[in-house]
Amino acid sequence: MTVLRGIWLALRAIARNPLRASLTVLGILIGVAAVVTVTALAAGARDSVSSQIQSLGTNAIMIAPQNSNVSGARSLTGTGPRLTEEDARAIVREAVSVRTAAPILRARAQVIAGDKNCSTQIIGSTRAFLEVRNWKVDEGAVWAEHDEQAKTKVVLIGNTVKKRVFPGEDPVGKSVRIGRYAYRVVGVLETKGEAPIGGDQDDIVLMPIGSMRSRVIRTPPGMIGMMLVSATGAETTDNAVRQVDGILRQRHRIPEGREPDFWIRTQKEFQATQAAIYGFLTVLLVGIATISLVVGGIGVMNIMLVSVAERTREIGIRMAIGARERDIRSQFLTEAVVLALTGGLAGTGVGLAAIAGLGRALEWPMSLDPVSLALALTASGLTGVIFGFFPARRASKLDPIVALRHE
């Protein structure tokens, strides 16, 4: 009952000066709103990036040629042995922790269908590309294995390409022209969305690698631009990396200790990099929010000192009729905590509104973690305790006689 009465008296004291109280809690409101919004934004960003990284494929490992040093300078294209289709076949054959590997050639080209056209990314690969990327076909079907051997002019198109060159139409069975050649569309890939490093994954045309080498981009026989490898499981990814490294070093005659002419990246590395970036941003923004809480706490302390000065006679009367130092201290400390918690609750409301708006704008799955909300409200309450203690102690130490004479 004593606590409830203290809260009631605190609310009455705050209600006497609503404008002053509102301005006092503004700093705490901003701080709590920032904490709530930042934590939800960071969680949403992590979830979004995680889903984008998973969209790269199942336990995917990326392998690409490494730039080489030429006369002390790093060349743009590198020299010496490069990745080949035979490298991919050797990896699948010899690496026990690898499920499959897809050789890749990439280029940009204009895709034309009737009076519609668009510039898009052309990828030449094998059927294994879809397995590594865990990419399914929404409409139509994947080309047959003999199409790869025969270098058949068939393609799979992404959803973005479909919307641009076949708006409102079923593209399966129709033709698109790339360069001088017409290709039959055999299927439409499922929607993947944005890639972790930016770019629309659905803005793509996929064709057999032999067909691409013959008609789109001329390369030496068997040469590829990069390779995607899928480990047999998440727990075998590190083993797969070591095995791939050993096989490629052996095939390219590169001894241990020397820099290889290729690089290997895994999904774990992308996740670690993204986690480090978002962790730094979260710490930075929470630091800014903490400064707002400190500013708000100073505002609470100042307003409570003003309140003590205005209510000096009231404090004297309370002491005269039997109030103890701890009663006076508890009263003013309760007022400070109520002020701070009011700002915390208002900041939570503003933060929830910001989360809803940012979630719609960014199209991220944003939600407020209850633990983060509890921490934000606890922080606002502690701000009231810390910055309200000095004014409360000052009020409790007033001389009753001097306080009663105060006008």
C-alpha positions as CSV (number, residue, x, y, z in Angstrom):
1,M,0.0,0.0,0.0
2,T,2.9,2.4,0.8
3,V,4.4,1.8,-2.6
4,L,1.0,2.3,-4.4
5,R,0.4,5.5,-2.4
6,G,3.9,6.7,-3.4
7,I,3.2,6.1,-7.1
8,W,-0.2,7.8,-6.7
9,L,1.4,10.9,-5.1
10,A,4.1,10.8,-7.9
11,L,1.5,10.8,-10.6
12,R,-0.4,13.7,-9.0
13,A,2.8,15.7,-8.7
14,I,3.6,15.0,-12.4
15,A,0.1,15.9,-13.5
16,R,0.4,19.3,-12.0
17,N,3.0,20.2,-14.7
18,P,2.2,18.1,-17.7
19,L,4.1,20.2,-20.2
20,R,7.2,20.3,-18.1
21,A,7.0,16.5,-17.4
22,S,6.6,15.8,-21.2
23,L,9.7,17.8,-22.0
24,T,11.6,16.1,-19.2
25,V,10.9,12.6,-20.5
26,L,11.6,13.5,-24.1
27,G,15.3,12.4,-23.9
28,I,14.3,9.1,-22.3
29,L,11.6,8.6,-24.9
30,I,14.1,9.1,-27.7
31,G,16.6,6.8,-26.1
32,V,14.2,3.9,-25.5
33,A,12.6,4.3,-28.9
34,A,16.1,4.1,-30.4
35,V,17.0,1.0,-28.4
36,V,13.7,-0.8,-29.3
37,T,14.0,0.2,-33.0
38,V,17.7,-0.6,-33.4
39,T,17.4,-4.1,-31.8
40,A,14.4,-5.0,-34.0
41,L,16.2,-3.6,-37.0
42,A,19.3,-5.5,-36.3
43,A,17.4,-8.7,-35.8
44,G,15.4,-8.2,-39.0
45,A,18.6,-7.4,-40.9
46,R,20.2,-10.6,-39.6
47,D,17.2,-12.7,-40.5
48,S,17.0,-11.1,-44.0
49,V,20.7,-11.6,-44.7
50,S,20.6,-15.1,-43.4
51,S,17.7,-16.1,-45.7
52,Q,19.6,-14.4,-48.6
53,I,22.7,-16.4,-47.8
54,Q,20.7,-19.6,-47.6
55,S,19.3,-18.8,-51.0
56,L,22.8,-19.2,-52.4
57,G,22.4,-22.9,-52.0
58,T,22.7,-25.9,-49.7
59,N,26.1,-25.9,-48.0
60,A,27.4,-24.0,-51.0
61,I,31.1,-23.4,-51.5
62,M,32.3,-20.9,-54.1
63,I,35.5,-21.4,-56.0
64,A,37.0,-18.8,-58.5
65,P,40.3,-18.1,-60.1
66,Q,42.7,-16.0,-58.0
67,N,44.4,-12.9,-59.5
68,S,48.1,-13.6,-59.8
69,N,51.1,-11.4,-59.1
70,V,52.9,-10.4,-62.3
71,S,56.3,-8.5,-61.8
72,G,55.3,-7.5,-58.3
73,A,51.9,-6.2,-59.4
74,R,48.6,-8.1,-59.1
75,S,47.2,-8.6,-62.6
76,L,43.5,-8.2,-63.5
77,T,43.1,-11.6,-65.0
78,G,45.9,-13.7,-63.6
79,T,48.2,-16.2,-65.3
80,G,48.9,-19.9,-65.2
81,P,46.4,-22.7,-64.9
82,R,42.8,-21.7,-64.5
83,L,39.6,-23.5,-63.4
84,T,38.2,-26.0,-65.9
85,E,35.2,-28.3,-66.2
86,E,37.6,-31.3,-65.6
87,D,38.5,-29.7,-62.2
88,A,34.8,-29.8,-61.3
89,R,34.5,-33.5,-62.3
90,A,37.7,-34.3,-60.4
91,I,36.3,-32.7,-57.2
92,V,33.1,-34.7,-57.4
93,R,35.0,-37.9,-58.1
94,E,37.7,-37.5,-55.4
95,A,36.3,-35.4,-52.6
96,V,34.2,-37.6,-50.3
97,S,32.7,-34.6,-48.5
98,V,31.4,-33.1,-51.8
99,R,28.0,-34.0,-53.1
100,T,28.1,-32.2,-56.5
101,A,29.9,-29.4,-58.4
102,A,28.7,-27.0,-61.0
103,P,31.1,-25.3,-63.5
104,I,29.9,-21.7,-64.4
105,L,30.5,-19.2,-67.2
106,R,28.9,-15.7,-66.9
107,A,28.2,-12.9,-69.2
108,R,25.7,-10.0,-69.8
109,A,23.7,-9.9,-72.9
110,Q,20.5,-8.6,-74.4
111,V,17.6,-11.0,-74.4
112,I,14.9,-10.3,-77.1
113,A,11.4,-11.7,-77.4
114,G,9.2,-10.0,-80.0
115,D,9.2,-6.3,-79.3
116,K,10.4,-6.7,-75.7
117,N,14.0,-6.9,-74.7
118,C,16.2,-6.5,-71.6
119,S,19.8,-6.7,-70.6
120,T,20.4,-9.6,-68.1
121,Q,23.0,-12.0,-66.7
122,I,23.5,-15.1,-68.8
123,I,24.9,-18.1,-66.9
124,G,26.1,-21.3,-68.6
125,S,26.3,-24.3,-66.3
126,T,25.0,-27.9,-65.9
127,R,22.0,-29.3,-64.2
128,A,24.1,-29.6,-61.0
129,F,23.8,-25.7,-60.8
130,L,20.2,-26.0,-59.7
131,E,21.1,-28.8,-57.2
132,V,23.8,-26.7,-55.6
133,R,21.7,-23.6,-55.5
134,N,18.7,-25.6,-54.3
135,W,16.8,-23.8,-57.0
136,K,13.6,-25.3,-58.3
137,V,11.6,-24.7,-61.5
138,D,8.2,-23.1,-61.1
139,E,7.0,-23.6,-64.7
140,G,8.2,-26.0,-67.3
141,A,11.1,-28.4,-66.6
142,V,14.9,-28.5,-66.6
143,W,16.7,-29.4,-69.8
144,A,17.7,-33.1,-70.3
145,E,21.2,-34.4,-69.8
146,H,21.7,-35.0,-73.5
147,D,21.0,-31.3,-74.1
148,E,24.3,-30.5,-72.4
149,Q,26.2,-32.9,-74.6
150,A,24.5,-31.7,-77.7
151,K,24.8,-28.0,-76.8
152,T,21.1,-27.6,-77.4
153,K,19.8,-24.0,-77.6
154,V,17.5,-24.2,-74.6
155,V,17.2,-21.8,-71.6
156,L,15.7,-21.4,-68.2
157,I,14.7,-17.8,-67.3
158,G,14.3,-16.1,-64.0
159,N,11.1,-14.4,-62.9
160,T,12.4,-10.9,-63.5
161,V,13.3,-11.8,-67.1
162,K,9.9,-13.4,-67.5
163,K,8.1,-10.2,-66.4
164,R,10.2,-8.0,-68.7
165,V,10.1,-10.0,-72.0
166,F,6.9,-12.1,-71.4
167,P,4.6,-9.8,-69.4
168,G,1.4,-11.6,-68.6
169,E,2.3,-14.6,-70.8
170,D,3.4,-18.2,-70.4
171,P,7.0,-18.3,-71.8
172,V,7.4,-22.0,-71.7
173,G,7.9,-23.3,-75.3
174,K,8.5,-19.8,-76.7
175,S,11.7,-18.5,-78.1
176,V,14.1,-15.7,-77.0
177,R,17.0,-14.4,-79.0
178,I,20.5,-13.9,-77.5
179,G,22.9,-12.5,-80.0
180,R,22.3,-14.1,-83.4
181,Y,20.7,-17.3,-82.0
182,A,17.2,-18.2,-80.9
183,Y,16.8,-20.3,-77.8
184,R,13.7,-22.2,-76.6
185,V,12.5,-21.4,-73.1
186,V,12.0,-24.8,-71.3
187,G,11.2,-23.4,-67.9
188,V,10.9,-20.5,-65.4
189,L,13.0,-20.6,-62.2
190,E,11.3,-20.0,-58.8
191,T,11.8,-16.6,-57.2
192,K,14.9,-16.1,-55.2
193,G,14.9,-12.4,-54.5
194,E,17.9,-10.2,-53.7
195,A,21.4,-11.6,-53.2
196,P,23.4,-11.1,-50.0
197,I,25.9,-8.9,-51.8
198,G,23.2,-7.0,-53.8
199,G,21.6,-7.7,-57.1
200,D,18.5,-9.4,-58.3
201,Q,19.0,-13.2,-58.3
202,D,15.9,-13.6,-60.6
203,D,17.4,-11.4,-63.3
204,I,19.0,-14.4,-65.0
205,V,19.0,-16.7,-68.0
206,L,20.5,-20.1,-67.5
207,M,21.6,-22.4,-70.3
208,P,23.9,-25.4,-70.9
209,I,27.5,-24.4,-70.5
210,G,28.5,-26.0,-73.9
211,S,25.8,-23.9,-75.6
212,M,27.0,-20.7,-73.9
213,R,30.6,-21.4,-74.8
214,S,29.7,-22.0,-78.4
215,R,27.4,-19.1,-79.0
216,V,27.5,-16.4,-76.3
217,I,31.1,-16.2,-74.9
218,R,34.1,-17.7,-76.6
219,T,36.6,-19.4,-74.1
220,P,39.3,-22.0,-74.4
221,P,37.9,-25.5,-74.3
222,G,36.8,-26.5,-70.9
223,M,37.7,-23.2,-69.2
224,I,35.2,-21.8,-66.7
225,G,34.9,-18.6,-64.8
226,M,34.0,-20.1,-61.4
227,M,32.6,-23.2,-59.7
228,L,29.9,-23.9,-57.2
229,V,30.4,-26.9,-54.9
230,S,27.9,-28.4,-52.5
231,A,29.1,-30.2,-49.4
232,T,27.4,-33.4,-48.3
233,G,26.2,-31.6,-45.1
234,A,26.7,-28.5,-43.0
235,E,29.0,-30.4,-40.7
236,T,31.2,-31.6,-43.6
237,T,31.7,-28.1,-45.2
238,D,35.1,-27.5,-43.6
239,N,36.3,-31.0,-44.7
240,A,35.0,-30.3,-48.2
241,V,37.0,-27.1,-48.3
242,R,40.2,-28.8,-47.3
243,Q,39.6,-31.6,-49.8
244,V,38.8,-29.2,-52.7
245,D,41.9,-27.1,-51.8
246,G,44.1,-30.3,-51.9
247,I,42.7,-31.6,-55.2
248,L,43.0,-28.2,-57.0
249,R,46.6,-27.7,-55.7
250,Q,47.5,-31.2,-56.9
251,R,45.9,-30.6,-60.3
252,H,47.4,-27.1,-60.7
253,R,50.8,-28.3,-59.3
254,I,50.8,-25.7,-56.4
255,P,52.7,-26.9,-53.3
256,E,51.6,-26.3,-49.8
257,G,52.7,-22.9,-48.5
258,R,52.4,-21.2,-51.8
259,E,49.4,-18.9,-52.7
260,P,47.0,-20.8,-54.9
261,D,45.7,-19.6,-58.2
262,F,42.1,-19.9,-56.9
263,W,40.1,-18.8,-53.9
264,I,37.4,-20.6,-51.9
265,R,34.5,-19.0,-50.0
266,T,31.8,-20.6,-47.9
267,Q,28.4,-19.5,-46.6
268,K,29.9,-19.4,-43.1
269,E,32.3,-16.7,-44.2
270,F,29.5,-14.6,-45.6
271,Q,27.5,-15.0,-42.4
272,A,30.5,-14.1,-40.2
273,T,31.2,-11.0,-42.3
274,Q,27.6,-9.9,-42.2
275,A,27.4,-10.6,-38.4
276,A,30.5,-8.5,-37.8
277,I,29.0,-5.6,-39.8
278,Y,25.6,-5.7,-38.1
279,G,27.2,-6.2,-34.7
280,F,29.3,-3.1,-35.1
281,L,26.3,-1.0,-36.3
282,T,24.2,-2.3,-33.4
283,V,26.8,-1.3,-30.8
284,L,27.2,2.1,-32.5
285,L,23.4,2.8,-32.5
286,V,22.9,1.4,-29.0
287,G,25.7,3.7,-27.9
288,I,23.9,6.7,-29.4
289,A,20.7,5.5,-27.7
290,T,22.5,5.3,-24.4
291,I,23.7,8.9,-24.8
292,S,20.0,9.9,-25.3
293,L,19.1,8.1,-22.0
294,V,21.9,9.9,-20.2
295,V,20.6,13.2,-21.6
296,G,17.1,12.3,-20.5
297,G,18.4,11.3,-17.1
298,I,20.0,14.7,-16.6
299,G,16.7,16.3,-17.6
300,V,14.9,14.2,-14.9
301,M,17.5,15.2,-12.3
302,N,17.2,18.9,-13.1
303,I,13.4,18.9,-13.1
304,M,13.4,17.0,-9.8
305,L,15.8,19.6,-8.3
306,V,13.4,22.3,-9.4
307,S,10.5,20.3,-7.9
308,V,12.4,20.1,-4.5
309,A,13.0,23.8,-4.5
310,E,9.3,24.5,-5.3
311,R,8.0,22.1,-2.7
312,T,10.4,23.0,0.1
313,R,7.5,24.2,2.4
314,E,5.5,21.0,1.6
315,I,8.6,18.9,2.6
316,G,8.9,20.9,5.9
317,I,5.2,20.2,6.7
318,R,5.5,16.5,6.0
319,M,8.6,16.3,8.3
320,A,6.8,18.3,11.0
321,I,3.9,15.8,11.1
322,G,6.2,12.8,11.4
323,A,7.6,12.0,7.9
324,R,11.1,10.4,8.1
325,E,14.0,11.1,5.9
326,R,13.5,7.8,4.1
327,D,9.8,8.7,3.5
328,I,10.8,11.9,1.8
329,R,13.6,10.2,-0.2
330,S,11.3,7.5,-1.3
331,Q,8.6,9.9,-2.5
332,F,10.9,11.9,-4.7
333,L,12.7,8.8,-5.9
334,T,9.4,7.3,-6.9
335,E,8.5,10.5,-8.8
336,A,11.8,10.3,-10.7
337,V,11.3,6.6,-11.6
338,V,7.7,7.2,-12.6
339,L,8.8,10.0,-14.9
340,A,11.5,7.8,-16.4
341,L,9.2,4.8,-16.9
342,T,6.6,7.1,-18.5
343,G,9.2,8.1,-21.0
344,G,10.2,4.4,-21.4
345,L,6.6,3.4,-22.2
346,A,6.1,6.3,-24.6
347,G,9.4,5.4,-26.2
348,T,8.3,1.8,-26.6
349,G,5.1,3.0,-28.4
350,V,7.2,5.2,-30.7
351,G,9.6,2.3,-31.3
352,L,6.8,-0.1,-32.2
353,A,5.4,2.4,-34.7
354,A,8.9,2.8,-36.2
355,I,9.3,-1.0,-36.4
356,A,6.0,-1.4,-38.2
357,G,6.9,1.4,-40.7
358,L,10.4,0.2,-41.3
359,G,9.2,-3.4,-41.7
360,R,6.8,-2.4,-44.5
361,A,9.4,-0.1,-46.2
362,L,12.3,-2.6,-46.1
363,E,10.1,-5.7,-46.5
364,W,12.0,-7.3,-43.6
365,P,10.4,-9.7,-41.0
366,M,10.9,-7.2,-38.1
367,S,9.6,-8.0,-34.6
368,L,10.4,-6.8,-31.1
369,D,12.2,-9.2,-28.9
370,P,10.5,-9.3,-25.4
371,V,14.0,-9.5,-23.8
372,S,15.1,-6.3,-25.6
373,L,11.8,-4.6,-24.5
374,A,12.4,-5.6,-20.9
375,L,16.0,-4.4,-21.0
376,A,14.9,-1.0,-22.5
377,L,12.2,-0.5,-19.8
378,T,14.7,-1.6,-17.1
379,A,17.2,0.9,-18.4
380,S,14.7,3.7,-18.3
381,G,13.8,2.7,-14.7
382,L,17.4,2.6,-13.7
383,T,17.9,6.0,-15.3
384,G,15.2,7.3,-13.0
385,V,16.8,5.7,-9.9
386,I,20.3,6.9,-10.7
387,F,19.5,10.5,-11.7
388,G,16.7,10.9,-9.2
389,F,18.7,9.8,-6.2
390,F,20.6,13.1,-5.7
391,P,17.4,15.3,-5.7
392,A,15.6,12.8,-3.4
393,R,18.5,12.8,-1.0
394,R,18.7,16.6,-1.1
395,A,15.0,16.8,-0.2
396,S,15.4,14.3,2.6
397,K,18.2,16.2,4.2
398,L,16.3,19.6,4.4
399,D,16.1,21.1,7.9
400,P,12.3,21.0,8.8
401,I,12.4,24.4,10.5
402,V,14.2,26.1,7.5
403,A,11.8,24.3,5.2
404,L,8.7,25.6,7.1
405,R,10.0,29.2,6.9
406,H,10.5,28.9,3.1
407,E,8.1,31.0,1.0
